[in-house]
Amino acid sequence: MQQQPKKIVVIGSGFGGLSAAIRLAAKGHEVTIFEKSDQPGGRAYQYEINGFKFDGGPTVITAPHQYDELFELAGKKREDYLTLVSLDPFYRIFDGNGDHFDYWRSQQQTEEEIKKYSPDEVAGYRKFIKGVTDIFNWFHPFTEKSFPTLWSFLRIFPHVIKTGTWRSMYGFAAQFIKHDFLRKVASFHPLLIGGNPFDTPSIYGLIIQFEKQWGVHYCVGGTGAIIKALCKLFEECGGTIKLNAEVKQILIENKRAQGVEFKDGSVYEADEVVCNGDVAFAYKNYISKTLLPKPMNLWLSNLQYSNSLVVIYFGTKKKYKDCRLSHHNLILGNDYNKLMRDIFQRKILPRELGLYLHMPSQTDDSIAPEGCDCFYVLSLVPNLDGKINWNDLMDEYVDKVLGFLEENYLPELRDNIIAKHAVTPLHFQNNLNSYKGAAFSIKPSMMQSGYFRPQVKSNWFDNLYFVGAGVHPGAGVPAVLASGKIAAAAIEQ
Ligand SMILES: Cc1cc2nc3c(=O)[nH]c(=O)nc-3n(C[C@H](O)[C@H](O)[C@H](O)COP(=O)(O)OP(=O)(O)OC[C@H]3O[C@@H](n4cnc5c(N)ncnc54)[C@H](O)[C@@H]3O)c2cc1C
């Protein structure tokens, strides 16, 4: 039966908000997105500085079918809006000595890399890949559904035991692989979603197979071009986006969301409210404390939050043609175990650096002025529980990271930079409204996953929904797109 069109508010225009908004607008609902910032995208905001286009956050794009689905819902073809190119190797991973491992889509090419380090490990790596394929086959279907009851979650536990996914990602890899660096190569994926490989359950190993199945892609024009395309699609479906529109409060009456209120006191009434703002920040700040059950506040405060990041966007006046870098680079450092402990447990600034370096101008000329290269480097740091004074430390830290890159990968870097911007954990807290400045919201652990993670449909208030990194299925673009799908389906029901 066709539903009556509803008036729906979406707070925030990250990937999760856009996914929900497009689906609902395509169904004929009257959908308005209110976005705090001057541009859509959230973590995928694209900075344009001196002719360079810097993607603010997500760069590893996978699962093109998720985008195809959004365009098809509106009777359109994704290819008419954006161009994806597949990347291989997926990643170049540097060890502490500066040697690198190219991580390919193909098993055979990856095995050749393994042989360079230790030929004896090939058999173990095959078993590891078989293990993560099983994990993917068992658990991927649950990433597009919610867990409304504890029982619905407990039912998957026999598979958790069977596949051994209660082990940490690193522990899972270590069952099959002995070589220390190869174990790290096999188990780094939790870092992409704010988890520590040494304690994130290997159920998240499904990401490894997810990438292998659907490839790693780049969108011409950067991830910002995907955001532009999704906004265009949304508007073509009849949706409206209001920028520079920060919601101050979600209005609740009789346990029902009624709409939203802005700083100037104006109100927008709606039948349904979808919040793409960080779920913990939203529960703590956008809903009157008197309406929130006490255990809820306590629960949110006691959850563990992901790490944060310092991200430096920089463009150079020359091209680093013969450098050792690939499009996606991971630099894991010598004392990786201590690095992870410092960031996730001790919450202190590690002496060593753990870096991801993005060099999109290797793939796309349109991203930088002619003859120039475009980069961003992200450095793993603790979230704001770490009590680091980023206002005082920022310049020194940025210089440390750039100095490291200059010494090891990009000679004379600092003299060649002609465009630069940097953000610290304060950006995640103050601009993106993320609790504790966490870059990936609530940390992915067993007790903070599935049923134990905040759900898309609020447990406390009718017609209030959350989409984005803090709710099930978690952080990362594919997961937040899925949360938008879960929300739209729940509203349609
Ligand atoms: C540096 C970095 C690199 C990453 N790299 C990758 C990657 O390569 N691949 C990948 O898959 N994932 C990556 N991630 C993770 C991924 O970017 C995120 O999980 C995902 O983009 C989060 O999307 P979201 O829907 O939760 O919304 P967000 O991007 O967090 O957007 C939420 C939006 O809500 C708005 N908002 C908040 N409060 C309000 C309010 N009160 N009123 C109005 N608007 C409000 C914010 O301004 C923001 O625009 C990366 C993350 C970071 C930080």
Ligand as a Chemical Component Dictionary entry (heavy atoms), coordinates in Angstrom:
data_LIG
# 
_chem_comp.id                   LIG 
_chem_comp.type                 NON-POLYMER 
_chem_comp.pdbx_formal_charge   0 
_chem_comp.three_letter_code    LIG 
# 
loop_
_chem_comp_atom.comp_id 
_chem_comp_atom.atom_id 
_chem_comp_atom.alt_atom_id 
_chem_comp_atom.type_symbol 
_chem_comp_atom.charge 
_chem_comp_atom.model_Cartn_x 
_chem_comp_atom.model_Cartn_y 
_chem_comp_atom.model_Cartn_z 
_chem_comp_atom.pdbx_ordinal 
LIG C1  C1  C 0 40.112 11.511 8.088  1  
LIG C2  C2  C 0 39.142 10.384 7.899  2  
LIG C3  C3  C 0 39.376 9.455  6.905  3  
LIG C4  C4  C 0 38.457 8.435  6.668  4  
LIG N1  N1  N 0 38.692 7.564  5.647  5  
LIG C5  C5  C 0 37.738 6.679  5.316  6  
LIG C6  C6  C 0 37.862 5.909  4.133  7  
LIG O1  O1  O 0 38.846 6.049  3.405  8  
LIG N2  N2  N 0 36.858 5.055  3.811  9  
LIG C7  C7  C 0 35.752 4.914  4.594  10 
LIG O2  O2  O 0 34.859 4.130  4.246  11 
LIG N3  N3  N 0 35.610 5.628  5.734  12 
LIG C8  C8  C 0 36.552 6.515  6.089  13 
LIG N4  N4  N 0 36.400 7.286  7.197  14 
LIG C9  C9  C 0 35.186 7.117  8.015  15 
LIG C10 C10 C 0 34.013 7.786  7.324  16 
LIG O3  O3  O 0 34.429 9.003  6.784  17 
LIG C11 C11 C 0 32.896 8.068  8.291  18 
LIG O4  O4  O 0 32.567 6.930  9.061  19 
LIG C12 C12 C 0 31.650 8.554  7.569  20 
LIG O5  O5  O 0 31.946 9.479  6.549  21 
LIG C13 C13 C 0 30.751 9.185  8.596  22 
LIG O6  O6  O 0 29.558 9.556  7.975  23 
LIG P1  P1  P 0 28.309 9.957  8.826  24 
LIG O7  O7  O 0 27.104 9.700  7.997  25 
LIG O8  O8  O 0 28.377 9.340  10.176 26 
LIG O9  O9  O 0 28.332 11.536 8.964  27 
LIG P2  P2  P 0 29.419 12.655 9.158  28 
LIG O10 O10 O 0 30.348 12.655 8.038  29 
LIG O11 O11 O 0 29.935 12.633 10.528 30 
LIG O12 O12 O 0 28.460 13.918 8.969  31 
LIG C14 C14 C 0 27.551 14.328 9.945  32 
LIG C15 C15 C 0 27.049 15.697 9.512  33 
LIG O13 O13 O 0 26.112 16.165 10.475 34 
LIG C16 C16 C 0 26.309 17.557 10.621 35 
LIG N5  N5  N 0 25.753 17.952 11.906 36 
LIG C17 C17 C 0 26.120 17.492 13.131 37 
LIG N6  N6  N 0 25.385 18.084 14.079 38 
LIG C18 C18 C 0 24.527 18.920 13.432 39 
LIG C19 C19 C 0 23.522 19.826 13.874 40 
LIG N7  N7  N 0 23.249 19.986 15.155 41 
LIG N8  N8  N 0 22.822 20.514 12.950 42 
LIG C20 C20 C 0 23.081 20.369 11.625 43 
LIG N9  N9  N 0 24.052 19.537 11.161 44 
LIG C21 C21 C 0 24.754 18.833 12.053 45 
LIG C22 C22 C 0 27.801 17.723 10.555 46 
LIG O14 O14 O 0 28.161 19.054 10.240 47 
LIG C23 C23 C 0 28.138 16.755 9.435  48 
LIG O15 O15 O 0 28.073 17.395 8.182  49 
LIG C24 C24 C 0 37.303 8.322  7.467  50 
LIG C25 C25 C 0 37.077 9.234  8.492  51 
LIG C26 C26 C 0 37.984 10.270 8.705  52 
LIG C27 C27 C 0 37.703 11.268 9.780  53 
# 
loop_
_chem_comp_bond.comp_id 
_chem_comp_bond.atom_id_1 
_chem_comp_bond.atom_id_2 
_chem_comp_bond.value_order 
_chem_comp_bond.pdbx_ordinal 
LIG C1  C2  SING 1  
LIG C2  C3  SING 2  
LIG C2  C26 DOUB 3  
LIG C3  C4  DOUB 4  
LIG C4  N1  SING 5  
LIG C4  C24 SING 6  
LIG N1  C5  DOUB 7  
LIG C5  C6  SING 8  
LIG C5  C8  SING 9  
LIG C6  O1  DOUB 10 
LIG C6  N2  SING 11 
LIG N2  C7  SING 12 
LIG C7  O2  DOUB 13 
LIG C7  N3  SING 14 
LIG N3  C8  DOUB 15 
LIG C8  N4  SING 16 
LIG N4  C9  SING 17 
LIG N4  C24 SING 18 
LIG C9  C10 SING 19 
LIG C10 O3  SING 20 
LIG C10 C11 SING 21 
LIG C11 O4  SING 22 
LIG C11 C12 SING 23 
LIG C12 O5  SING 24 
LIG C12 C13 SING 25 
LIG C13 O6  SING 26 
LIG O6  P1  SING 27 
LIG P1  O7  DOUB 28 
LIG P1  O8  SING 29 
LIG P1  O9  SING 30 
LIG O9  P2  SING 31 
LIG P2  O10 DOUB 32 
LIG P2  O11 SING 33 
LIG P2  O12 SING 34 
LIG O12 C14 SING 35 
LIG C14 C15 SING 36 
LIG C15 O13 SING 37 
LIG C15 C23 SING 38 
LIG O13 C16 SING 39 
LIG C16 N5  SING 40 
LIG C16 C22 SING 41 
LIG N5  C17 SING 42 
LIG N5  C21 SING 43 
LIG C17 N6  DOUB 44 
LIG N6  C18 SING 45 
LIG C18 C19 SING 46 
LIG C18 C21 DOUB 47 
LIG C19 N7  SING 48 
LIG C19 N8  DOUB 49 
LIG N8  C20 SING 50 
LIG C20 N9  DOUB 51 
LIG N9  C21 SING 52 
LIG C22 O14 SING 53 
LIG C22 C23 SING 54 
LIG C23 O15 SING 55 
LIG C24 C25 DOUB 56 
LIG C25 C26 SING 57 
LIG C26 C27 SING 58 
# 
